[in-house]
Every structure is written in structure tokens, then in C-alpha cells.
């Protein structure tokens, strides 16, 4: 289980990890070696080849790059560098804020956020999802991304994407919708088709965000605000699908 501590400007945000010992139990292993530097390191995502992706702002003021990749060997991440490819914003204030890699490592879903440059704000003023494809070790933004994600990017701040192993379910967070911060899912019948109209996962109540899907597609991990403290929760897929699952 990979996660980061609170993303607060007063804190040094670092990525932590824990090893699973039971359905709802994990042994905390501390900070993940090889990814944390001064400033923010957050939003971890791992593919089945052991490529470990995360976001950091260590070189953003110079290059506008904020997504990094290294190799996870079970104990640490080595060789972390900025992702190669044409996925970067062109203007200061636009940031690739969140990243979710598909299990096969071929598709990267990115939350592109917009902040007011040089003005510290607690949240972006806008954000939407993009999709990039891996080709010859590099990622390129998918030219059909606007069409594929049209329904997803409609209204509010859209962020924290997580794609199911089969590529047919896209989970994400949306703020400023009725009910406040929620987790939604959009589905499609086949890869290459646009995602349909998202629906709120009503079973996940309260102030919830940042979904992460297990490789068997049966578990969803997320965090929730409980009396002012963020805690990690798990939800399981019901055998019979219905609204609110």
C-alpha cells in the first residue's frame, strides 16, 4: 500500500508504504526510499512491471515537469527521473497534479490543474483529466483524449484518476458537485470508446477522494475525512452490480 502524508504547505509531504498482512491489516514500513526530496512527493502509482510513478515539484519552476518514474524492487525505488514524452503543460500555473498508471503500463491518466502563478492557494482553480499513451518508452498525450473524457470533464474540479485493469472503468474524484467532494466512476464497453456519464459512488459517503483500484478489480481504496483527520478506507465490489456499488 503506497500513500502520502497530508498535502499541507506547512508539511514536508512524503510517500510512505506498508505491506499487507491481512484483508484490512498492513505493516507500516515508513518512508519509501528513493522518491522523497525537499518539498512535495505524492500520488504514488505502480504498474505490473514495477515502474513506480509519482508527482513532485522539485524541478517544476525550471521545466514545468512534475511526474516521475523509477523502479520499485519491493523495498525501494531506484533511478527516479522525470517521465519522458510530450505530456507537460506549456504555461506556469498549469501542473500535472495527479497521475494514475494502468496496470499494463500503457496508459497514463493525468489530472491537469490550473493555479494562479505565484499566489499560494489551498486548491486549484480548475482541473480536468487527460490521457497519455506509452510508445517506445515515452508518453504522448492521446489526440482523442478530449472525446474519450468529455463526460468525465464536465463540471467541478476533476482529479485523482484510477483506471481499472481492463481499462473499462475510470474512477476519479470531483469537487464542487452536489454533496461536495465525492468519488465517481465512468464506464465504457470497450477501450477506444468514450467513457459514459459518470455516477457518484453513493455507498462511499462523506468527504472522500483519491480512489485506487486493486489488480483483481474487487477492492477500492480511498481516503476519507473523519473529524478533521484523513484516514484510509477499503470498499469491496458487490457480487451483483447496482447503483451505489
Order of alpha helices (4+ residues) and beta strands (2+ residues): beta-beta-beta-beta-beta-alpha-beta-beta-beta-beta-beta-beta-beta-alpha-beta-beta-beta-beta-beta-beta-beta
